[in-house]
Amino acid sequence: MAIFEVKVPQLSESVAEATLLQWKKKVGDAIGQDEILIEIETDKVVLEVPSPSAGVLTEIVVADGGTVVAEQLIAKIDSTAVAIKSAPVAAPAAAPAAAPAKTAPAAKASTVAAAPSAAKILAENNLSAGQVTGSGRDGRITKGDALNAAAGGAKSAAIPSASIPMGDRPEERVPMSRLRARIAERLLESQANNAILTTFNEVNMGPVIALRNKYKDQFEKTHGVKLGFMSFFVKAATHALKKFPLLNASVDGNDIVYHGYFDIGIAVSSPRGLVVPILRDVDQMNLADIEKKIAEFGVKAREGKLSIEELTGGTFSISNGGVFGSMLSTPIINPPQSAILGIHATKDRAVVENGQVVVRPINYLALSYDHRIIDGREAVLGLVAMKDALEDPARLLLDL
């Protein structure tokens, strides 16, 4: 007998504990080396735990939903054992109704892919993946599929007999995921510890739209990625951070820490909630580099593949509510950063130019900042620098 221990992988310094989602195998199942046994959710990412050896899963030490810490033992595998298949048991003659209770759905659960958020919901409601029809790519079970299945299960459990009415005001209580709980904690911390103030401005996106329309086909052909608007906002923000370093600084006790680099967090929506992966050294990236990295972050966020390193750090953030149609917002600072830019939907609006009312594609910018270290002057001029760069993109090339 050769026993291999399955342990929780090393977590980042800022993550004390994590939650097991759903075991993909049960005791007695055969498993191949490096086959994923379970996913572990931290307040930052979902980590996949592969099997250290081929063999048979002989013991699960911590069940679904358990709280664990780094290096904790969660299962054991015997590399010399062989999975034993149970012989079929004939149903009693007097109880033919028991025949439909087949175990096929449970077996299917190990082969049906489920998003991490979906797996957690299924585990919390004692559902197997085999009991749910996935609507995602290649039959993948999405969070919505899991919620629908859980709601159906809850309704069934709530009706022990047909004589009890459901009523027309149903409620559902679902525990926060670690990520959602951590987001709530950080937002409350930010509002409690920062003197948050927001300044606004409007930007005429016409020049950027014209530049993009002129070069987007050639850009995609040359770089293999679409030219979006976010890269222009990122470059404009970096341009302003260089002019006003306090916007790129942070507070540490009674000290102001000026960062000599520009790491910008890009808020991305994922099935698990809002995540903010970091674009490192943005000042050294061109538009194509930025677009490629943002596209990569988007895919990883949807698949729950963002690493802890990709979500750690950052000196400034950008939140794009415009993708959901937002007109205006007051974004909350992501500590320990001191400022965040909120961008919104670009819409044709009536504006006055040279005494004439004209229609221009306008985007409202919102800069929230920590008034403890950033005065209104730096915040307003920083936002104006972003506006000027977007309304005259040549400034970005000439560093004006």
C-alpha positions as CSV (number, residue, x, y, z in Angstrom):
1,M,0.0,0.0,0.0
2,A,1.3,3.4,-1.0
3,I,-0.7,6.3,0.5
4,F,-0.5,9.8,-1.0
5,E,-1.8,12.7,1.0
6,V,-3.9,15.4,-0.7
7,K,-3.4,18.8,0.9
8,V,-4.6,22.3,0.5
9,P,-2.2,24.3,-1.7
10,Q,-0.3,27.2,-0.4
11,L,-2.5,30.3,-0.1
12,S,-1.4,33.9,-0.5
13,E,-0.2,35.8,2.7
14,S,-3.5,37.8,2.7
15,V,-5.7,34.7,2.7
16,A,-6.1,32.9,6.0
17,E,-8.6,30.2,5.0
18,A,-10.6,28.8,2.2
19,T,-13.7,26.7,1.5
20,L,-14.0,23.3,-0.3
21,L,-16.5,23.4,-3.0
22,Q,-17.6,20.0,-4.3
23,W,-15.6,16.8,-4.5
24,K,-15.5,15.5,-8.0
25,K,-14.8,11.9,-6.8
26,K,-16.2,9.8,-4.0
27,V,-14.4,7.3,-1.8
28,G,-13.6,4.1,-3.8
29,D,-13.4,5.9,-7.2
30,A,-10.3,5.5,-9.4
31,I,-8.5,8.7,-10.3
32,G,-5.6,9.5,-12.6
33,Q,-2.6,11.5,-11.7
34,D,-3.1,15.3,-12.0
35,E,-6.9,14.7,-12.4
36,I,-8.8,17.5,-10.5
37,L,-10.2,16.2,-7.3
38,I,-11.8,19.4,-5.9
39,E,-11.9,23.1,-6.2
40,I,-11.1,25.4,-3.3
41,E,-12.6,28.9,-3.0
42,T,-10.6,31.7,-1.4
43,D,-11.8,35.3,-1.1
44,K,-9.7,36.0,-4.2
45,V,-9.7,33.0,-6.6
46,V,-10.8,29.4,-7.0
47,L,-7.9,26.9,-6.9
48,E,-8.0,23.5,-8.5
49,V,-6.5,20.6,-6.5
50,P,-5.0,17.9,-8.7
51,S,-4.4,14.3,-7.6
52,P,-0.7,13.7,-6.6
53,S,-0.9,10.1,-8.0
54,A,-3.0,7.7,-9.9
55,G,-4.9,5.3,-7.7
56,V,-8.1,5.1,-5.6
57,L,-9.5,7.8,-3.4
58,T,-9.6,6.0,0.0
59,E,-10.5,8.7,2.4
60,I,-12.1,12.2,2.3
61,V,-11.0,14.0,5.4
62,V,-12.9,17.3,4.9
63,A,-16.3,17.2,3.3
64,D,-17.9,19.6,0.8
65,G,-18.2,23.1,2.2
66,G,-15.6,22.6,4.8
67,T,-13.3,25.4,5.9
68,V,-9.6,24.7,5.5
69,V,-6.2,26.3,5.7
70,A,-3.0,26.0,3.7
71,E,-1.3,22.6,3.8
72,Q,-4.2,21.0,5.6
73,L,-4.8,17.3,4.8
74,I,-8.1,16.9,3.0
75,A,-7.9,13.4,1.4
76,K,-5.9,10.3,0.9
77,I,-5.1,8.2,-2.2
78,D,-3.8,4.7,-2.4
79,S,-1.7,4.4,-5.6
80,T,-1.7,0.6,-5.4
81,A,-5.4,0.0,-5.0
82,V,-7.8,-0.9,-7.7
83,A,-11.3,0.6,-7.8
84,I,-13.9,-2.0,-6.9
85,K,-17.2,-1.8,-8.8
86,S,-20.2,-2.8,-6.7
87,A,-22.2,-5.7,-8.1
88,P,-25.7,-4.8,-9.1
89,V,-28.3,-5.5,-6.5
90,A,-31.7,-6.9,-7.7
91,A,-34.7,-5.0,-6.5
92,P,-37.1,-6.8,-4.2
93,A,-40.0,-8.3,-6.1
94,A,-42.4,-6.6,-3.7
95,A,-40.9,-3.2,-4.4
96,P,-40.7,-2.6,-8.1
97,A,-41.0,1.2,-7.6
98,A,-37.5,1.3,-6.2
99,A,-36.1,0.5,-9.7
100,P,-36.1,4.1,-11.0
101,A,-33.7,5.2,-8.2
102,K,-30.7,4.6,-10.4
103,T,-27.2,5.8,-9.5
104,A,-26.4,6.9,-13.1
105,P,-26.8,10.7,-12.2
106,A,-24.1,10.4,-9.5
107,A,-21.7,8.7,-11.9
108,K,-22.4,11.4,-14.4
109,A,-21.5,14.1,-11.9
110,S,-17.8,13.3,-12.2
111,T,-17.9,13.9,-16.0
112,V,-20.1,17.0,-16.2
113,A,-18.2,20.3,-16.0
114,A,-19.6,22.9,-13.7
115,A,-18.4,26.5,-13.1
116,P,-16.9,26.9,-9.6
117,S,-19.8,29.1,-8.5
118,A,-22.2,26.5,-9.8
119,A,-20.4,23.7,-8.0
120,K,-20.6,25.5,-4.7
121,I,-24.4,26.1,-5.1
122,L,-24.9,22.4,-6.0
123,A,-22.9,21.3,-3.0
124,E,-24.9,23.6,-0.7
125,N,-28.2,22.1,-1.9
126,N,-27.0,18.4,-1.9
127,L,-27.4,18.2,-5.7
128,S,-25.1,16.4,-8.1
129,A,-23.9,17.7,-11.4
130,G,-25.6,14.8,-13.1
131,Q,-29.0,16.1,-12.0
132,V,-28.6,19.4,-13.8
133,T,-28.7,20.1,-17.5
134,G,-25.9,22.6,-18.4
135,S,-26.7,25.5,-20.7
136,G,-23.0,26.6,-21.1
137,R,-20.5,25.8,-23.7
138,D,-20.0,22.0,-24.1
139,G,-22.8,21.4,-21.6
140,R,-21.0,23.2,-18.8
141,I,-23.2,24.0,-15.8
142,T,-23.5,27.7,-15.2
143,K,-24.4,29.5,-12.0
144,G,-27.8,30.2,-13.4
145,D,-28.4,26.5,-14.1
146,A,-27.4,25.7,-10.5
147,L,-29.6,28.4,-9.0
148,N,-32.5,27.1,-11.0
149,A,-31.9,23.5,-9.9
150,A,-31.5,24.6,-6.3
151,A,-34.7,26.6,-6.5
152,G,-36.6,23.6,-7.8
153,G,-35.2,21.4,-5.1
154,A,-36.1,24.0,-2.4
155,K,-39.6,24.1,-3.7
156,S,-39.9,20.4,-3.7
157,A,-38.6,20.1,-0.2
158,A,-40.9,22.8,1.0
159,I,-44.0,20.9,-0.1
160,P,-44.3,17.7,2.0
161,S,-47.8,17.3,0.8
162,A,-49.9,18.8,-2.0
163,S,-52.3,20.4,0.5
164,I,-49.7,22.9,1.7
165,P,-49.8,26.1,-0.5
166,M,-46.5,27.8,-1.6
167,G,-47.9,31.3,-1.3
168,D,-47.0,34.2,-3.7
169,R,-44.1,35.7,-1.7
170,P,-41.3,33.1,-1.8
171,E,-37.8,33.8,-0.3
172,E,-34.5,32.2,-0.7
173,R,-31.6,32.4,1.7
174,V,-28.1,31.7,0.2
175,P,-24.8,32.1,2.1
176,M,-22.4,34.6,0.7
177,S,-19.5,33.1,-1.2
178,R,-16.0,33.9,0.3
179,L,-15.4,36.3,-2.6
180,R,-18.7,38.2,-2.0
181,A,-18.1,38.3,1.7
182,R,-14.6,39.7,1.2
183,I,-15.9,42.3,-1.3
184,A,-18.4,43.5,1.3
185,E,-15.7,43.6,4.0
186,R,-13.3,45.6,1.8
187,L,-16.0,48.1,0.7
188,L,-17.0,48.8,4.3
189,E,-13.4,49.1,5.3
190,S,-12.8,51.5,2.4
191,Q,-15.7,53.7,3.4
192,A,-14.8,53.6,7.1
193,N,-11.1,54.4,6.7
194,N,-10.9,56.7,3.7
195,A,-12.2,60.2,3.3
196,I,-13.9,59.5,-0.1
197,L,-14.8,62.3,-2.3
198,T,-15.8,62.1,-6.0
199,T,-15.3,64.6,-8.8
200,F,-16.9,64.4,-12.2
201,N,-16.2,65.6,-15.7
202,E,-17.5,64.9,-19.2
203,V,-15.5,63.8,-22.2
204,N,-16.2,64.0,-25.9
205,M,-15.4,60.5,-27.2
206,G,-15.7,61.6,-30.8
207,P,-11.9,61.8,-31.5
208,V,-11.3,58.3,-30.0
209,I,-14.3,56.9,-31.8
210,A,-13.0,58.3,-35.1
211,L,-9.5,57.0,-34.5
212,R,-10.8,53.6,-33.6
213,N,-13.1,53.4,-36.6
214,K,-10.2,54.4,-38.9
215,Y,-7.7,51.8,-37.7
216,K,-9.7,49.0,-36.0
217,D,-9.6,46.6,-38.9
218,Q,-5.9,47.1,-39.5
219,F,-5.3,46.9,-35.8
220,E,-7.0,43.5,-35.4
221,K,-5.3,42.1,-38.5
222,T,-1.9,43.2,-37.2
223,H,-2.2,42.4,-33.5
224,G,-4.8,39.6,-33.5
225,V,-7.0,41.4,-31.0
226,K,-9.9,43.9,-31.3
227,L,-9.3,47.6,-30.6
228,G,-11.6,48.5,-27.8
229,F,-12.1,51.7,-25.8
230,M,-10.7,50.4,-22.5
231,S,-7.1,50.6,-23.7
232,F,-7.6,54.4,-24.4
233,F,-9.0,54.9,-20.9
234,V,-6.1,53.0,-19.4
235,K,-3.5,55.0,-21.3
236,A,-5.3,58.3,-20.5
237,A,-5.4,57.3,-16.8
238,T,-1.7,56.5,-16.8
239,H,-1.0,59.8,-18.5
240,A,-2.7,61.6,-15.6
241,L,-1.0,59.5,-12.9
242,K,2.4,60.5,-14.3
243,K,1.4,64.2,-14.0
244,F,-0.2,63.9,-10.5
245,P,1.7,61.1,-8.6
246,L,-0.6,61.5,-5.5
247,L,-3.3,59.7,-7.5
248,N,-1.0,56.8,-7.8
249,A,0.0,56.8,-4.1
250,S,-1.3,55.0,-1.0
251,V,-1.5,55.6,2.7
252,D,0.5,53.5,5.2
253,G,-0.1,54.7,8.7
254,N,1.1,58.3,8.8
255,D,3.2,57.8,5.6
256,I,2.3,58.5,2.0
257,V,3.8,55.9,-0.3
258,Y,4.6,57.1,-3.8
259,H,4.8,54.3,-6.3
260,G,7.3,54.6,-9.1
261,Y,5.4,52.2,-11.2
262,F,1.8,52.0,-12.6
263,D,-0.2,48.9,-11.9
264,I,-3.8,49.5,-12.8
265,G,-6.6,47.2,-11.6
266,I,-9.4,46.5,-14.1
267,A,-12.7,45.6,-12.5
268,V,-14.1,42.5,-14.3
269,S,-17.5,40.8,-13.7
270,S,-17.3,37.1,-13.2
271,P,-19.8,34.3,-12.2
272,R,-18.4,34.6,-8.6
273,G,-18.7,38.3,-8.4
274,L,-16.5,41.4,-9.1
275,V,-12.8,40.7,-9.4
276,V,-10.0,43.2,-10.1
277,P,-7.0,41.7,-12.0
278,I,-3.9,43.9,-12.3
279,L,-2.3,45.3,-15.4
280,R,1.4,45.5,-14.4
281,D,3.7,48.4,-15.6
282,V,1.0,49.9,-17.8
283,D,3.3,52.7,-18.8
284,Q,5.4,50.2,-20.7
285,M,2.5,48.7,-22.6
286,N,1.0,49.8,-25.9
287,L,-2.7,49.6,-26.9
288,A,-2.4,46.1,-28.3
289,D,-0.7,44.8,-25.1
290,I,-3.4,46.3,-23.0
291,E,-6.3,44.9,-25.1
292,K,-4.7,41.4,-25.2
293,K,-4.3,41.4,-21.4
294,I,-7.8,42.6,-20.7
295,A,-9.2,40.0,-23.1
296,E,-7.1,37.3,-21.3
297,F,-8.4,38.5,-17.9
298,G,-12.0,38.4,-19.2
299,V,-11.7,34.7,-20.2
300,K,-9.9,33.7,-17.0
301,A,-12.5,35.5,-14.9
302,R,-15.4,33.6,-16.6
303,E,-13.6,30.3,-16.1
304,G,-12.5,31.0,-12.6
305,K,-8.8,30.7,-13.6
306,L,-7.4,34.0,-12.3
307,S,-4.4,33.4,-10.1
308,I,-3.8,35.1,-6.7
309,E,-0.8,36.9,-8.2
310,E,-3.0,38.4,-10.9
311,L,-5.4,39.8,-8.3
312,T,-2.8,41.1,-5.8
313,G,-1.5,44.7,-5.7
314,G,-2.4,47.6,-7.9
315,T,-1.8,51.3,-7.5
316,F,-5.0,52.6,-9.2
317,S,-8.2,51.1,-10.5
318,I,-10.7,51.6,-13.3
319,S,-14.3,50.5,-13.1
320,N,-16.4,50.3,-16.3
321,G,-20.1,50.5,-15.5
322,G,-20.7,51.5,-19.1
323,V,-20.8,47.9,-20.2
324,F,-24.0,47.5,-18.2
325,G,-25.4,50.9,-19.4
326,S,-24.6,53.0,-16.4
327,M,-24.7,56.8,-16.9
328,L,-23.1,57.9,-13.7
329,S,-21.7,56.4,-10.5
330,T,-19.5,57.1,-7.5
331,P,-17.0,54.2,-7.4
332,I,-15.5,53.1,-4.0
333,I,-11.7,53.1,-3.6
334,N,-10.1,49.7,-3.6
335,P,-7.7,49.9,-0.5
336,P,-4.9,50.5,0.0
337,Q,-5.2,52.6,-3.3
338,S,-6.1,56.2,-3.0
339,A,-8.1,56.8,-6.2
340,I,-10.4,55.0,-8.7
341,L,-11.8,56.0,-12.1
342,G,-15.4,55.2,-13.0
343,I,-16.3,55.3,-16.7
344,H,-19.8,54.9,-18.1
345,A,-21.9,54.4,-21.2
346,T,-21.1,56.8,-24.1
347,K,-24.3,58.4,-25.4
348,D,-25.1,61.1,-27.9
349,R,-25.9,64.2,-25.9
350,A,-26.6,67.9,-26.6
351,V,-23.6,70.1,-25.6
352,V,-22.7,73.7,-26.3
353,E,-19.6,74.5,-28.4
354,N,-18.8,78.0,-29.4
355,G,-22.3,79.2,-28.5
356,Q,-23.9,76.5,-30.6
357,V,-25.8,73.4,-29.4
358,V,-24.4,70.3,-31.1
359,V,-24.6,66.6,-30.5
360,R,-21.5,64.7,-29.3
361,P,-20.8,61.2,-28.0
362,I,-20.3,62.0,-24.3
363,N,-19.0,59.8,-21.5
364,Y,-19.2,61.0,-17.9
365,L,-16.0,60.3,-15.9
366,A,-16.0,60.0,-12.1
367,L,-12.9,60.0,-10.0
368,S,-13.2,59.0,-6.4
369,Y,-10.2,59.8,-4.3
370,D,-9.0,59.8,-0.7
371,H,-9.2,63.3,0.5
372,R,-6.7,62.6,3.3
373,I,-3.8,62.8,0.9
374,I,-5.4,64.1,-2.4
375,D,-6.7,67.6,-2.5
376,G,-9.4,68.7,-4.9
377,R,-6.8,70.5,-7.0
378,E,-4.9,67.3,-7.8
379,A,-8.1,65.3,-8.3
380,V,-9.8,67.8,-10.6
381,L,-6.6,68.5,-12.6
382,G,-5.9,64.8,-12.9
383,L,-9.4,64.1,-14.3
384,V,-9.0,67.1,-16.7
385,A,-5.7,65.5,-17.9
386,M,-7.6,62.3,-18.6
387,K,-10.3,64.2,-20.4
388,D,-7.7,66.2,-22.5
389,A,-5.9,63.0,-23.5
390,L,-9.1,61.3,-24.7
391,E,-10.4,64.4,-26.6
392,D,-7.0,64.7,-28.3
393,P,-5.4,61.2,-28.4
394,A,-2.2,62.6,-30.0
395,R,-1.3,63.8,-26.5
396,L,-0.7,60.2,-25.5
397,L,1.8,59.8,-28.3
398,L,3.5,63.1,-27.6
399,D,3.3,62.8,-23.8
400,L,1.8,66.3,-23.5
